[in-house]
């Protein structure tokens, strides 16, 4: 019995020892696991809790911020963490700019390959309708007389060829008729006389007839006079041409002198359009070129004509050259004095390197095209332009066929100042590409009187500039980069770098803040001698 009790006690002790060992082992493993887990968690937390040193400008401009913000184009500033390179990565290649793929999509940048196309140009001009000068006639009697009766008594009245205009009484005309009638009768009565008398009478009759013809008496009137032998008191003047009476000076009962204009009649069956072509386009317009004309009064009609003459003079006020276009005018739809919109197509000579018009950015001083080097990388490329059509522009120099150019980047066009800032920011890394490179830099000190960021202007009262032999004065300057205005306010004391981009055109390429003038009692050495200029 005692032996059995001892066996049970020993077994219980063994079980207890085994359980205690298992518990201690489990606690050790759990502790090691907890230690390992805590270590890993600490490492992960340390990795996720990297500190942001600052935020840099996404376009590579030398601008940083301690807090997140957006640039003027709406792009987020890029965080720079501790341990990362503090350099601002604009691009691996000088003169290029990097934009991330998502930013490219967000900004709506689209590209198109440079291609070879025919540039069919259209020269546009504004013209006015005028009568054909060769179809304008003046009615001017060649003798003295009186207007007895008017048959056409209103300006603008249409008349036909041979239509009576007015009746005249003239003592000279009556006398000439009598001379001719007497001479004609004498010729008839001397038929049987000698040759000498008959010849003399014929000469007198012919002279009287010539005198009447020289006075524009019609053939029918002369024949009637010769047949009847009666002298008429008045004679009827008829229109020598069909057209419109454009001027009427004749009044019933008025006296007129030889050569005095009584009527002006214009034949408007064919008219001229005098179009004013701009100086830069005149080399494309040649006599014989076809032209299409639109008139505001007839929006649904297009009239066709041809260039017949390019005038040899230029209008200095408008820098245009008149070009004459002739066209038919059936129904007299086209009235003298109407304005006309003229288009003269100019066929292309052959295929040339072209880009869409939207790809060209013209700042006035230079023309550039943004070329996509690869995904997200762009290069502003100066180009030389040629002909321009409705949708495409010829590129004479700067790019070649097959290159990708940006055709839709509205933020670059609409925010011109931001574009200049970006390009000049690139130019800081590669000054040889800037238009001010290799030019003399002059320095001036002064006080800012006014700022105009939108126009890119700054007004400075500066002191004397020895290198330019300028006295102290107040001037307005253009800025090469609107980003130069950052941190500046009116009354700031500055030192500026000036470059003469063109003769007489000085541009500020750099601005540095200078300590303001000291308050009274401060050392004179720290005062700004140019303050208040």
GISUL-V730602 format. One record per residue. N is the residue number from 1. RES is the residue in three letters. PSI is psi in whole degrees, 0 to 359 (999 if undefined). NEAR is the number of other ideal C-beta (glycine too) atoms within 10 Angstrom. Layout:
# GISUL-V730602
N,RES,PSI,NEAR  N,RES,PSI,NEAR
This chain:
# GISUL-V730602
1,UNK,311,5  2,UNK,325,6  3,UNK,320,6  4,UNK,320,8  5,UNK,319,9  6,UNK,322,10  7,UNK,317,10  8,UNK,318,9  9,UNK,316,10  10,UNK,318,10  11,UNK,317,10  12,UNK,320,10  13,UNK,321,10  14,UNK,317,10  15,UNK,317,10  16,UNK,317,10  17,UNK,318,10  18,UNK,316,10  19,UNK,319,10  20,UNK,320,10  21,UNK,319,10  22,UNK,320,10  23,UNK,319,10  24,UNK,321,10  25,UNK,319,10  26,UNK,320,10  27,UNK,324,10  28,UNK,314,10  29,UNK,317,10  30,UNK,321,10  31,UNK,315,10  32,UNK,320,10  33,UNK,319,10  34,UNK,319,10  35,UNK,316,10  36,UNK,316,10  37,UNK,317,10  38,UNK,321,10  39,UNK,316,10  40,UNK,318,10  41,UNK,320,10  42,UNK,321,10  43,UNK,317,10  44,UNK,315,10  45,UNK,320,9  46,UNK,324,9  47,UNK,319,8  48,UNK,344,7  49,UNK,39,7  50,UNK,142,12  51,UNK,135,7  52,UNK,123,13  53,UNK,313,15  54,UNK,179,14  55,UNK,130,18  56,UNK,160,20  57,UNK,131,21  58,UNK,341,20  59,UNK,6,24  60,UNK,8,21  61,UNK,151,21  62,UNK,69,12  63,UNK,127,18  64,UNK,165,14  65,UNK,140,13  66,UNK,345,9  67,UNK,158,8  68,UNK,142,11  69,UNK,178,10  70,UNK,151,11  71,UNK,174,18  72,UNK,342,14  73,UNK,5,17  74,UNK,9,11  75,UNK,139,18  76,UNK,140,13  77,UNK,146,18  78,UNK,128,16  79,UNK,144,13  80,UNK,120,17  81,UNK,160,10  82,UNK,138,9  83,UNK,343,8  84,UNK,164,11  85,UNK,136,7  86,UNK,358,10  87,UNK,150,8  88,UNK,108,18  89,UNK,98,10  90,UNK,313,22  91,UNK,157,17  92,UNK,336,8  93,UNK,130,13  94,UNK,143,14  95,UNK,3,17  96,UNK,162,19  97,UNK,140,21  98,UNK,136,19  99,UNK,131,20  100,UNK,158,13  101,UNK,318,9  102,UNK,327,9  103,UNK,323,17  104,UNK,316,18  105,UNK,320,10  106,UNK,322,14  107,UNK,351,17  108,UNK,31,10  109,UNK,127,20  110,UNK,148,12  111,UNK,162,17  112,UNK,142,15  113,UNK,145,11  114,UNK,134,20  115,UNK,165,14  116,UNK,123,11  117,UNK,162,17  118,UNK,127,13  119,UNK,100,21  120,UNK,107,13  121,UNK,158,17  122,UNK,119,13  123,UNK,121,21  124,UNK,142,13  125,UNK,160,24  126,UNK,133,12  127,UNK,178,22  128,UNK,147,15  129,UNK,133,21  130,UNK,153,15  131,UNK,152,21  132,UNK,117,17  133,UNK,335,9  134,UNK,353,8  135,UNK,24,17  136,UNK,129,16  137,UNK,138,15  138,UNK,134,13  139,UNK,105,24  140,UNK,107,15  141,UNK,148,23  142,UNK,18,11  143,UNK,165,19  144,UNK,142,16  145,UNK,195,23  146,UNK,142,15  147,UNK,114,21  148,UNK,322,16  149,UNK,141,14  150,UNK,131,19  151,UNK,329,15  152,UNK,111,19  153,UNK,27,14  154,UNK,138,8  155,UNK,140,13  156,UNK,357,8  157,UNK,131,14  158,UNK,143,13  159,UNK,152,19  160,UNK,163,10  161,UNK,127,12  162,UNK,1,12  163,UNK,137,15  164,UNK,136,14  165,UNK,311,23  166,UNK,163,25  167,UNK,142,19  168,UNK,150,21  169,UNK,132,15  170,UNK,124,21  171,UNK,322,11  172,UNK,320,14  173,UNK,320,23  174,UNK,316,16  175,UNK,318,13  176,UNK,323,21  177,UNK,317,24  178,UNK,318,15  179,UNK,315,18  180,UNK,319,25  181,UNK,318,18  182,UNK,318,16  183,UNK,320,20  184,UNK,319,19  185,UNK,320,14  186,UNK,321,16  187,UNK,319,18  188,UNK,319,10  189,UNK,339,11  190,UNK,20,16  191,UNK,325,8  192,UNK,1,6  193,UNK,187,10  194,UNK,163,9  195,UNK,324,8  196,UNK,315,8  197,UNK,319,12  198,UNK,321,16  199,UNK,319,12  200,UNK,318,15  201,UNK,323,21  202,UNK,321,15  203,UNK,319,12  204,UNK,319,17  205,UNK,319,21  206,UNK,323,13  207,UNK,319,12  208,UNK,322,22  209,UNK,318,19  210,UNK,322,11  211,UNK,318,18  212,UNK,318,19  213,UNK,322,12  214,UNK,339,11  215,UNK,13,18  216,UNK,31,15  217,UNK,132,20  218,UNK,158,16  219,UNK,320,8  220,UNK,320,11  221,UNK,322,15  222,UNK,318,16  223,UNK,319,10  224,UNK,320,12  225,UNK,318,23  226,UNK,324,15  227,UNK,319,9  228,UNK,329,10  229,UNK,9,14  230,UNK,139,10  231,UNK,131,16  232,UNK,143,15  233,UNK,319,11  234,UNK,157,16  235,UNK,148,24  236,UNK,129,17  237,UNK,134,22  238,UNK,157,18  239,UNK,130,20  240,UNK,353,15  241,UNK,154,16  242,UNK,142,16  243,UNK,209,22  244,UNK,136,18  245,UNK,109,20  246,UNK,338,16  247,UNK,140,15  248,UNK,114,21  249,UNK,350,13  250,UNK,135,21  251,UNK,141,13  252,UNK,128,12  253,UNK,354,9  254,UNK,154,13  255,UNK,139,10  256,UNK,155,21  257,UNK,162,10  258,UNK,131,13  259,UNK,357,11  260,UNK,129,16  261,UNK,123,14  262,UNK,328,21  263,UNK,155,23  264,UNK,126,19  265,UNK,131,26  266,UNK,132,20  267,UNK,112,18  268,UNK,18,21  269,UNK,340,14  270,UNK,133,16  271,UNK,171,25  272,UNK,151,23  273,UNK,121,25  274,UNK,106,17  275,UNK,138,27  276,UNK,105,17  277,UNK,134,24  278,UNK,151,13  279,UNK,319,12  280,UNK,345,9  281,UNK,352,18  282,UNK,333,17  283,UNK,344,10  284,UNK,350,15  285,UNK,125,19  286,UNK,150,12  287,UNK,135,11  288,UNK,346,7  289,UNK,139,19  290,UNK,150,12  291,UNK,143,24  292,UNK,138,15  293,UNK,135,22  294,UNK,139,15  295,UNK,136,18  296,UNK,329,9  297,UNK,339,11  298,UNK,76,13  299,UNK,333,8  300,UNK,2,5  301,UNK,144,10  302,UNK,120,11  303,UNK,149,20  304,UNK,140,11  305,UNK,187,23  306,UNK,144,14  307,UNK,123,21  308,UNK,340,14  309,UNK,138,13  310,UNK,116,15  311,UNK,149,14  312,UNK,5,7  313,UNK,155,7  314,UNK,139,13  315,UNK,112,12  316,UNK,324,7  317,UNK,322,6  318,UNK,355,10  319,UNK,44,11  320,UNK,160,18  321,UNK,128,20  322,UNK,141,18  323,UNK,133,27  324,UNK,130,20  325,UNK,130,28  326,UNK,140,15  327,UNK,154,18  328,UNK,155,11  329,UNK,65,19  330,UNK,136,8  331,UNK,6,6  332,UNK,40,12  333,UNK,325,14  334,UNK,122,22  335,UNK,138,14  336,UNK,135,16  337,UNK,344,9  338,UNK,149,17  339,UNK,148,12  340,UNK,145,22  341,UNK,116,14  342,UNK,135,23  343,UNK,126,15  344,UNK,104,25  345,UNK,139,13  346,UNK,107,18  347,UNK,149,9  348,UNK,152,14  349,UNK,337,9  350,UNK,180,7  351,UNK,137,12  352,UNK,166,19  353,UNK,125,22  354,UNK,155,23  355,UNK,157,26  356,UNK,149,17  357,UNK,326,13  358,UNK,346,17  359,UNK,340,24  360,UNK,127,18  361,UNK,113,19  362,UNK,111,10  363,UNK,358,11  364,UNK,323,5  365,UNK,336,10  366,UNK,158,12  367,UNK,129,17  368,UNK,159,18  369,UNK,133,23  370,UNK,115,22  371,UNK,131,23  372,UNK,112,18  373,UNK,313,15  374,UNK,189,9  375,UNK,116,10  376,UNK,1,15  377,UNK,129,15  378,UNK,151,23  379,UNK,123,19  380,UNK,122,22  381,UNK,117,17  382,UNK,139,13  383,UNK,159,24  384,UNK,124,10  385,UNK,153,16  386,UNK,231,14  387,UNK,160,17  388,UNK,132,14  389,UNK,196,17  390,UNK,320,9  391,UNK,343,11  392,UNK,154,20  393,UNK,136,23  394,UNK,136,19  395,UNK,113,25  396,UNK,325,11  397,UNK,141,11  398,UNK,324,17  399,UNK,169,18  400,UNK,164,10  401,UNK,140,14  402,UNK,337,10  403,UNK,150,19  404,UNK,128,16  405,UNK,151,22  406,UNK,126,22  407,UNK,348,17  408,UNK,99,15  409,UNK,74,21  410,UNK,331,11  411,UNK,333,17  412,UNK,327,20  413,UNK,311,11  414,UNK,320,10  415,UNK,75,17  416,UNK,322,14  417,UNK,323,17  418,UNK,323,19  419,UNK,315,21  420,UNK,321,19  421,UNK,317,27  422,UNK,315,24  423,UNK,321,23  424,UNK,330,20  425,UNK,320,20  426,UNK,322,22  427,UNK,337,22  428,UNK,329,15  429,UNK,336,15  430,UNK,80,15  431,UNK,343,13  432,UNK,340,9  433,UNK,350,16  434,UNK,149,19  435,UNK,341,15  436,UNK,2,18  437,UNK,148,11  438,UNK,21,8  439,UNK,154,13  440,UNK,134,10  441,UNK,125,12  442,UNK,147,16  443,UNK,142,14  444,UNK,149,24  445,UNK,142,21  446,UNK,197,26  447,UNK,136,23  448,UNK,124,21  449,UNK,333,15  450,UNK,153,12  451,UNK,142,16  452,UNK,89,13  453,UNK,324,16  454,UNK,317,9  455,UNK,351,12  456,UNK,37,20  457,UNK,155,16  458,UNK,137,25  459,UNK,127,16  460,UNK,133,24  461,UNK,105,17  462,UNK,162,24  463,UNK,186,19  464,UNK,143,15  465,UNK,104,19  466,UNK,318,10  467,UNK,336,11  468,UNK,357,12  469,UNK,40,7  470,UNK,140,16  471,UNK,174,9  472,UNK,132,16  473,UNK,174,13  474,UNK,129,13  475,UNK,156,15  476,UNK,133,12  477,UNK,148,19  478,UNK,154,13  479,UNK,132,24  480,UNK,338,23  481,UNK,118,24  482,UNK,341,23  483,UNK,345,21  484,UNK,343,23  485,UNK,351,20  486,UNK,128,13  487,UNK,1,9  488,UNK,146,15  489,UNK,160,9  490,UNK,146,11  491,UNK,4,11  492,UNK,140,16  493,UNK,125,17  494,UNK,162,22  495,UNK,123,15  496,UNK,149,23  497,UNK,127,17  498,UNK,136,24  499,UNK,135,19  500,UNK,95,15  501,UNK,315,16  502,UNK,163,9  503,UNK,119,5  504,UNK,358,6  505,UNK,97,11  506,UNK,134,19  507,UNK,139,20  508,UNK,122,22  509,UNK,351,22  510,UNK,143,16  511,UNK,133,22  512,UNK,137,12  513,UNK,142,13  514,UNK,151,16  515,UNK,138,9  516,UNK,161,14  517,UNK,140,16  518,UNK,159,14  519,UNK,164,6  520,UNK,134,4  521,UNK,348,5  522,UNK,160,10  523,UNK,139,7  524,UNK,334,7  525,UNK,337,6  526,UNK,358,10  527,UNK,153,13  528,UNK,110,18  529,UNK,345,12  530,UNK,359,21  531,UNK,135,17  532,UNK,359,11  533,UNK,999,18
